[in-house]
Amino acid sequence: MSGPKEIVKPAATRRAPIINVTKRTASAVVMRPEKPHRPTVFVDAPKIYGADPQARIAAIRKGIPASMVSSLSAKMGMSKESLLSSLGLSRATISRKEKDATVLSKDESERVLGVETLIGMAQAMVEQSGDPAGFDAARWLSGWLTKPLPALAGATPASYMDTFEGQKLVAELLSMSQSGAYA
């Protein structure tokens, strides 16, 4: 048997160097460069709600920090488990991304920003309708999301938050509630 061999792929197909490969055991040590740090995007509900669509799309494409899920849960006074469940997000995945200080995927970011958008929407509605002093839009929304609605055949708005279309429907219902258009 011959000693260790080095296998080198052409640069165009090489992802990471493979070194110390032996014929006998076929074991390898793979050295991969660290992932580049992605810039974080800091978002708050009134700003994201009032932002133009291009700014929201840019935030979604960059990914929002995974730590925002815990912050959002605390701001809403809602358990993290309830929030993750309503958004259809994996607790293990979000916890890993929080631990690694990485950003959420586009899909995950879009769902979380959808909740932030609803909070901003509720705040704007109260500001347009009357005195917003003392109104906590995040906590109010948390309660509203968990109440069964006749317009949803008795389902809760939270049960629709796991898809973009569901979030659009919930936003429409929230908007209609300002005028009393549905019961």
N, C-alpha and C positions, 0 to 999 in steps of 0.2 A: 504494500500500500504506500501511496505517496503521502506527503505531508499536506498541511493546510494549503488551500488554493484560494486565490482571490478572483471573484467573478465581477467583471465590470461590464455594465450595459452601455450602449451608446448614450451620449448625453441627452439626446432628444427623448429617450424612453426611460431614463434613470430618474427615480423618485428620491432615493437615498442610497448611499453607498452600502453595499453588503460586504462584510469582511469576515474573515476567520471561518470559512466554510470548509468542512472536511467531508470527504466522500463517504467515510465509514458511518458517521452519525447524521449527516445532512443537517447539522445544527448551524444556526447563523446568529450573528449579533447584528442587529440593524440599528444604524445610527441615523436618526431623523432630526432635522433641524426643528427648533421650537416654532410653534405657530406664531405668526406675526400678531402683535397686539392690535386689535381693532379699536378704533376710536369709539368712545361711549357717547351716547346721546342722552342728554338730560331733558326730561319732559315734565310739564305739569299740565293739569287738566284744562284750565282756562286758555293756556297758550296753544295746546294741541287742538282744542275745539275751534279756536279762532284762526288757526293757521290755514294757509292756502293748501289745496290738495297736493301740490308739489312738495311742500315742506313735510307733510304727513307721509307721503310716499318715500321721501328721502330718509326719514327717521325709520320707517319700516325696513327699507333696504339695508340700512347700516346695522340694524338690530339694536334693540334697547337692552340695557344692562339687566341681567337676570335678577339682580338684587331689587329691581323695581317691583317685582311681584310681591315680595315681603313688605315693601314700603306701601304699596297699594292696599294690601290686606290690612295693614295697621291703620292707614288713613281712613279706610272704610269701616273699621271696627268689625271686620268679617274675618273668620278664621281662614288661614291660608289654604287649608284643605277644601273649604267650601268654595273659595275663589277658583282654585285650580280645577275642581270638579266642574264648576259651571262653565269654565273656559275650555274644558276638555284637554287639559294639559297634564302631563305625567309628573307626579311629585318627584320621582327619582331623577328624571331629566332636569327639572328646574333646580332641584337641590344640588345636583352635580354642577350645573352651570353657575349657580350662586357661589359654590365652594371654589370653583376654578376662576371666578370673576370674569366670565365670558358673557357674550351677548346672546340673546334669544334669536332663533331662526326668524325668517320673514313671517311665516305663518304664526308662530308664537307671539312675535312682536305685534302683529296686526290684531290679534285677539286682545292682548293686554291694552294696546292703545285704544281699542274700541271701548273698553270700560272707561279709560281716561276721557275719551271723547264724550261719553254719556254724562260723566260727572261735570265736565265743562258745559254741556248742554243744559243740565239741570240748574247750574249756577247762573247761566245767562238768562234762563227763563224766569228765575226768581228776581234777578236784577231788573228785567223788563217789566215784570208784573207788580213790583212793590218794593218793600224794604228788605234788603238782603242781610241786614245786621243780625248776627247770631245764627244765620242759616249755614248748616254744614252739608254741602251738596254731596260729599262722598258718603257720609253716614246715612243721609236720607236715601240716596240711591241704593245703598246696601239693603235697607229695609224694603224699598219698593221692589227690588229684584226678586225678593223671596216671597212676595204675596201673590197668590193665585189671581189671575185676571180673567173676567168674563170674555174679553176680546181674544184671549188665547185658549178659549174653551176650558178655563179653569187651570191651565198650566201656569207656571211662574215664568216671568221674563228671564230669570237666571237659566232656565232650561233651554233657552234659545241662544245663549251667549257663546256657544262653541263653534258657530259658523258665521261667516261674514253676512250671509243673507239673514240669519237669525238676528244678528246685531242691528242690521238695517231695520228689520221689523220692530224690534224693541225701541229703536230711536224714533220711529214713526209713531208708535204708541205713546211714548213719552211726550212727543211734540203735540199729539192730539189731546193729551190730558190737560195741557195748559188751557185749551179752549173748551174743554168739557165735551169734546166730539165723540167720546166713547164712554161707556159705563163699565 
